[in-house]
Amino acid sequence: MNRLQDKYALITGGSSGIGLETARRFVAEGARVAVTGRDAKALEQVQDELGDAVITLRSDAGDIAAQRQLADELIQSWPRLDVLFVNAGDVTHRPLEDWDAATWNQLMATNLMGPFFLIQALLPLLANPASVILCGSTSAHIGLPQSSAYAASKAGLLSLARTLSGELAGRGIRVNGLSPGPTETPALGKLGLPPEQQAAMRQQIRQLVPIGRLGSVWELASAAVFLASDESGFMVGSELLVDGGVANL
């Protein structure tokens, strides 16, 4: 406990799934937490559950102007930002022939462009030292059918963990990737597939995991706490795979 005592932490996409569980864990470890999301009702529920230790901010992760506004709100409210967990993501999966430019652009805006410009906007607030955690995916390492655009966006995000670490290390800002494997979250119901295709993909995903089960949000949140804490201070530009062995076995 208290591994994040007195730290200020921002979690994007923190109103459900891995983000919400991470918010719970950050609060339990002593952090002051800001959570973003697009669903006002879900954010209200987060506020009700976690109370004064959390502030909730409605924000669209794929809107560049919204990223700047989010940064401005935090700059006015907080003295610094010690931890940024970029967790918001678009998980759309579909066959290659079903993609169009609008859907591609929306996914890339949420998963890659938005995070890039959020980090840029938060630079004046990021502390020395600070930890930036980018939520990647084991999909960036494998050839899962129908994941083409999603996996490409996550590969780009993981590349940013390395390149931005090289650029920002002198300012005490370390950037690392946290890559979940198949995890039991509400996102599995938001793949953008018809019910029969979604059921087939869920079965296919389960079969990918060498240890024979999906991960839990608790396991992913535990990894996020480690990366946010001083315990991971010697990790820079790295990727922490929490995927049940999908990418390595």
Buried (B, 14 or more C-beta within 10 A) or exposed (E): EEBBEEBBBBBBBBBBBBBBBBBBBBBBBBBBBBBBBBEEEBBEBBBEEBEEBBBBBBBBBBBBEBBBBBBEBBBEEBEBBBBBBBBBBBBBBBEEEEBEEEBBEBBBBBBBBBBBBBBEBBEEBBBEEBBBBBBBBBBBBBEBEBBBBBBBBBBBBBBBBBEBBEEBEEEEBBBBBBBBBBBEBEBBEBBBBEEEBBEEBBEEBEEBBEEEEBBBBEBBBBBBBBBBBEEBEEBBBBBBBBBBBBBEE
